[in-house]
Amino acid sequence: MVPIQMVDLKRQYNKIKPQVDAAMLEVLESAAFINGGPVQQFSQELGDYLGTRHVIPCANGTDALQIAMMALGLQPGDEVITPSFTFIATAEVIALLQLKPVFVDIDPKTYCIDPQAIEKAITPKTKAIVPVHLYGHCSDMDSIMDIANKYGLYVIEDNAQAIGSNYTLKNGVTKKAGTFGHIGCTSFFPSKNLGCYGDGGALFTDNDELAAKIRMVANHGQSQRYYHDVVGVNSRLDTLQAVVLRIKLQLLDQYIAARREVAAAYDAAFAGNPHVITPYQAPNQLHVFHQYTLQLEGKDRNGLQAFLADKKVPAMIYYPVPGHRQKMFDGMTETNQHLPVTDTLTTKVISLPIHTEMDPDQLKHIIESVQSFLN
Ligand SMILES: *Cc1c(COP(=O)(O)O)cnc(C)c1O
């Protein structure tokens, strides 16, 4: 059996190697390493795929979030509501810009921000909500947009884990994850569902004015060459990454289908087991399974991880320490408040390998290993 990995990027690359190698060589020969044609082409193609007017590429997903907050003109002291149960980048950039991260709890079914908790956390200083579509499942965007409209708040979607997901609003309109709020942000980190071979990221918006502001902030605050109107950053997607992304974007729906097949096999295997809760999938959306995450009930989560490691099955804890318990935020926000759902799930979740290249014998080995621990 081929060794099992959380994400098998090498086998995925081997399947597209001829196209990738040729496209990369072409970039080397053109020497257009920065802002080459493929960067613009990829942005256009991703915009078409997502059904959004503007895709602005940048250097990584963390930058995308930072640029979004800068482009919206958020000011030191403004409060930004975000889930604590997420990758650190989401809240880190809030703090970096001297905004105040306001951590709220999540919905135990979806692992995404709890809309009722958002509404309770709103103060006169609240300016924005940053929902995170964790593990590939969208947040409750109907409720979040209703709250944002009611209180006049910006919504920045952290879509680093849910690119390609579809979500049907209660008015019947179906759109892609990341296109509901004022700005959507994503990451093309190699292990993401649409990943490049280095770092990359992008912002999406339908608003022309905001798109112009985002482009300016991402490019040293420049309005025309060597005229800098605002303090910005330098954040670019390079051409070598863009050619990889153009190839992989064509395959994204196929990649999502492959991930969903693995998830369906896990779901079927663990259905009815009293010791696990399998991932919830809201009926109005397509879960794209960036992660397949179980909640353990009455069994030792760390024990399972160690047991699986012995059987050469990697498993990860996303995330072992939630934002509101990270030292980096000491003095900036209420770090030791009790967020019951987040604090409980932090001790119960475990993510199994899921990717686009899983073999049936690997899947069988993972399932049998988990079952032999649980039964
Ligand atoms: C990966 C990720 C990011 C950051 O992306 P980078 O490209 O690594 O900077 C932000 N938020 C979430 C939820 C992520 O998973």
The ligand as an ORCA input file, in Angstrom:
! r2SCAN-3c Opt
* xyz 0 1
  C      -5.040     28.513      5.285
  C      -5.947     29.448      5.964
  C      -5.666     30.830      6.035
  C      -4.357     31.449      5.629
  O      -3.888     31.168      4.390
  P      -2.332     31.304      4.046
  O      -2.316     31.247      2.554
  O      -1.621     30.186      4.693
  O      -1.871     32.631      4.544
  C      -6.619     31.647      6.607
  N      -7.761     31.164      7.111
  C      -8.051     29.845      7.088
  C      -9.344     29.384      7.649
  C      -7.147     28.946      6.527
  O      -7.445     27.648      6.516
*
